[in-house]
Amino acid sequence: MLPPGITPTAPPRPGATVFDQEWLSVAFLHWEVAPEAVASLFPVGTWPDTLAGRTYVGLVAFRMARLGFGRGLPLPYLGRFPEINVRLYSVDEQGHHGVVFRSLEATRLLSVLGGRWGYQIPYTWAHMHIRQRGSVWTYQSRRRMPLPAVSTDISLRVGEAITPTDADTFVTARWGLHSRVANRTLWTPNEHPSWPLHAAELLSLEDTLVPAAGVCVFGPPSLPVRWSPGVHTTFGLPQVVAQ
């Protein structure tokens, strides 16, 4: 069963829209990890969110599009780029179920610097490609800075649309993120439609991003690999949840 508070549809997001963006051609890979093995990686006032006593680390690759400030104001050039992130799943005392990013690879240096300085989110500058050939998608990244260089190479075949399982909902229905800024833990809410998910067959994977993010995993992903054509999402104003 899903933990209380996790729903496949987003709760209404209060306040103004700070960022508006699309996440497209999304690949979801997840490994099961023991909560105690990753608990030290969470911001103050948050801890690993669990499903049946276990938590997950995700390797999520996609195309960012129409990124902009406010609503409906996409940035030219800077608002479109590939991204691959390593993320953990968090919950706080207020019951917010979110994500904690351990790393985010992106090709736009200004976006990387803005994310690192403005929100203290661990963006890194990378050389990346996302390619499609029929139903086969490949996602490639090699970090440029900060060093040391780490990389990932994912190839998968997209299958039929599926009805999400509880585990699918647990790792995709996350309506915000936790981050640590100026000795405060922030919750930044977001809102988007429920993910349209497809089954996917993992054809090959070579990855050093997850271990570089401080998480030890072994073997193929624990959860079935998923793919999505994407969603449109908006982010609201951050709020302090812990000091």
Order of alpha helices (4+ residues) and beta strands (2+ residues): beta-alpha-beta-beta-beta-beta-alpha-beta-beta-beta-alpha-beta-beta-beta-alpha-beta-beta
